[in-house]
Amino acid sequence: MQIDLSNRVALVTGSTRGIGRGIASQLADCGARVAVVGRDLARAEAVAEEIGEARGFACDVSDLASVNRLVADVEKAFGSLDVLVNNAGLTRDNILLRQTDEDWDAVIDANLRGAFATTRAAVRGMMKRRWGRVVNIASVVGLTGNKGQANYAASKAGLIGLTKSVAKEYASRNVLANVVAPGFIQTEMTDAMPAEARAAMSAGIPLERLGTPADVAGVVAFLASEYASYITGQVLVVDGGLVM
């Protein structure tokens, strides 16, 4: 199966590192023109140059004005916006009684409110063109919860509900919305963990390994393609069998 996105423009938030960078690279490999987005413009531009058919943009997804400018700038630069991947996010972990209001607000704003604002801005053009794909990157934690991550789990569970609502509202305009929920993925954060901790993490996964950004990116590329033209409102779990 050869995924062809050569006529598509994709915007991937939080794509200067980790899973987001893997997604941006995969979409570019499939022929899409990609907007690489991060808080730091210089880093976004550097990643875009490495990827190839891409441009870098700066955006704070928790700021509504910044989000609206981003979508307008991408549509002006590329002439369209067909695929939106909401990947940007952050964690501020602590048990519930020690989580501050600031910790809660920061995570909800970045992970959920940011996806809401970006989707709202992008969907307008998708509706007019009667073609669009929204892929939201959640987490298995949004399905199961996790100790010390009440804010993060709530944001990812909310992202699933948001996606299903968008899917129902815009299916008639051929705008499809789905969720990819990764499990434990090998990133710069997990690379910094002690080998024993990584081994213990892998031991709890039926496939006995951490996932890679490429594992997630391949699923995103599929959902952005015509092969997934009859899939909307779904949650695809990419976790090596961790959650069954």
N, C-alpha and C positions, 0 to 999 in steps of 0.2 A: 504494500500500500504506500503510494507516494503522495504525501500531503503537499498540495500546491496552494500557496497563499500569495502568489505573485501579483495579484491585483488588489491586495489588501494593505491597509495601514493599521498598525497596531500600536497602542500606547500601553506601556507596562510601568506602573508605579513601583517605586522601591526597587529599581532594576540596576543599581550600580554594584550590587554584590549578591552573593548567595543564590537563593532560589530565583529571585527576580532577574538576576543577570543570566542565569541559565535559561529562563523562559524567553527573554529578549533575544538571546543568541539563537535559540531553537526556531523562533518565529522568523528571524532573519534568514536562517538556513533554508526555511521553507519558501522563501521568496518575498516575505512581507517587508515593507518599509516600516522601521520601528522607531518610536519615540522612547528613548531611554530617559527615565525620570528619577531624580534624586534631590536631596536637599542642596547638595553642592554642585553647582553648574559645571565647574571645571572637571570634576570626577565623572559626571554624566557625559560630558563631551568626550572625555578620554575613553570611556567604555564604548560609546557609540562609534568612535573611530576604529576601535578594535573589532567590533562586530561587523562593520561594513556598511550596509545600506541602512543607516540609522543616523539620528540626530539627538543631541543631548538637550534636556530641558531641566530647569530647576523648579521645584514646587514643594511647598509645605502643605500636605494634603489635609491637615487639620485646620487650614485657613481657607475659608470659602472663596474669598477674592482671588487667592493664589490658584485655586483649583479652576475657577472659571477662566482665568487668564491662560492657564495651561491648555485647556481644551481648545480655546479659541486660537492660540498660537500653533498648536499641532494641526488643526484643520487648515489654517492659513499656509503653513509650511508644506503640507503634504497634499492639500486639496480635499481631504476626506479624513474620516476616522471610523474604521470598521470594526476593530477588535479592541476592547478595553479589558485589561487584566489588572484588577485591584489587588496588588501584592504588598504595598507599603504597610508597615506596622511596627509596633514596638511592644516590649514587655516591661513591666515594673512589678516584679513578683514579691509577694509577702502574704502571710496568713491574713485572713479577713480582719481580725482585730487590730492588725498593725498596718493595714493599708490606709493611706491617707486619702482625703478627697482629691488631692492633686494627682496621686497615683491612678486613681479611678478615672478621673477626667482625661488625663493624658492618653491612657490606653484606649478608652472609648472614642475619643476624638480622632486619634490616628487610625485605629483599626476599623471602626464602624462608621463614624460620621464622615470620615474621609472618603470611604467607599460610596456612601450615600451621595455625597456632593459630586464626586467624579462621575458616577453613573448618571445622576440627574442631568449634568451638563452634557455628557456624551450622547445620551439617548435621543436628544432632540434631533440631531443630524441623522442618526441611524433610522429614526422613524420616517424622516423625509425621503431617505434613500431606500427605505423598505428592506434594509439588510443590516444586521448588526449582531455582534457576539459579545456578551459580557461574561467574563470568567473571574470569579472571586476566589481568592486563595484564603481558605479558612484553616482549620486544624482539627485533628481528631479530638483535641481538647474541647472543642465546641460541641462535640457529641457526647463526651464522657465526663467532662469536668476534670479538675486536677487540683490537688492540694497546693495552696499558695498562689493560685492563679485565678482567683474569682473574677478579677477584672478582665484578664485575657480570655478566659473561657466564655464570659458573658459577651464580649465583643465578637468572638468567632461564632457563637450560637446565634447572635443577632444578625450576623452576616448571612447565615443560612436562611433565616426568615426573610431578610431583605431580598435575597436572590429569588426566592420562591415567589414573592410578591411581584417583583419586576418581571419574572417569567410569565406570570398570569396576565399582567397588564399589557404587555407589548408583544405577545406571541402573534397577534393578528397582524402586526406590522413586520413580521419576520425578524424580530429582535429576540434572540435567545439568550437566556441567562442560566448559568450553571455554577456549581461550586466544586473546587478541588480541595480536599481535606488531607493534607500530608500528615504522616506520622513523624517519626524521628528521621531527620534528614541531615546528612553530613554537610556541615557548613563551617565557616571560620570559628563559630562558637563551639561546635562539637570537637573541632580539631584541637582546641585549646584545653579540652578536658583530659584528665589522666587516662592512660590506656585501660586501667582497670574499670573505670567508670563507663567507658565506651563499650568494653566487653560485656559488662553487666547489662547495659542497655540493649545491646544486640541479642543477648541471650533470651530476652523476653519477646523477641520477634520471631514468628514462625520461619521466615526466610533467613533468619540468623545473620542479618546485616542491616546497617543503616541504609536508608535510601540516599539517592544522590539528587542534586538539582535536575539532572537530565531525566530522572524517573518522573519527576513532576512536570517538567517542561514538555515531555512527549504527550502527556495527557492533555495539557493545555492546547498544544498545537492541534490535536485531534478535535477538541471541542470547538476550536476556531475554524475548522475546515468544513467543507460540504459533506464529509462523511458523518458529521454529527448534526445534520440538518433536521433531524426528527427527535432531537434530545433537548429538553429544556426543563428547568426547575429541579434538576437532579444534583445529588451530592456524590461525587466520585472520590472514594477514599483510597489514598495512595500511601500505604503504611506497611507493606510486607506481611499483612495478615495480623497486625497487632490488635485491631478492633474488629471483631466478627460478630 
